[in-house]
């Protein structure tokens, strides 16, 4: 007798996979566009956005600022196979990509710099994080009584 064991999430992952395939077939080949993974972290007063775009040269990437919208666009070109060669497995995504991020009010293009190193695009937005509020005591005078009240005030 053959006993077959399946992971509890097997059916869920199969349904997700089949749904993704259905959407790709209905709305076009999903392999022609991709959305690179991104991390957004603080570094002191700066915010750094890191995007995984391995295989994309720097001249195929654009970083633009339009008001509060920071947009990273580019394209990963598909490499040509030699005659007689074929794919045995495909996992890389090719084609155009676009990622958008909202920056704080008043951010200027002079505050933004970008670098590409080992397939990771780092976009630095300088001096945009809010300062941590500090607590300041303010005296309240009411006739003869005097009280103190804690109020959060923004540091200068």
C-alpha positions, 0 to 999 in steps of 0.5 A: 500500500502506498501512503502519500503525505502532503503538506497542509498548505499544499492545496493553498499553494497549488490554488495560488499558482493556478490563479497566477497562471490564469491571470498571466494568460488572461492579461498577458505574459507575466514574465515580460514585466517584473517588480523588483524587491525593495527595502526602505530603511533609515540611515541617520537623517536619511532614508535609503531605498534599496532595489534588487535589480541584478542584471540591469545596467546603470544606463537602463535605469532612471530615477525621477522626482515629480513633486512628492513621487519618486519613481524608479524605472528601467528594463532588464533585457532578455539575453539571446540564446545560441541556436539549438540552446533552450531553457530547461527552467526559467525563473528570472523576470525580464522586461520593464519595471517601475517602482514608486515611492512617496517622499516627504513634502519639500524634498528636492532633487538635490537631496537625492542620490543613487548608486548601483553596486552588485545588482542593488540600486541604492537611492538615498534621500538626504535629511528627510526623517523627522526629529524625535520630539522632546519633552519640555515643561511649561509653567502655567500661572493661575492666580496664586497657584503655579503648576507645570505641564509636560508638553511634547515639542519638536527639537530644533 
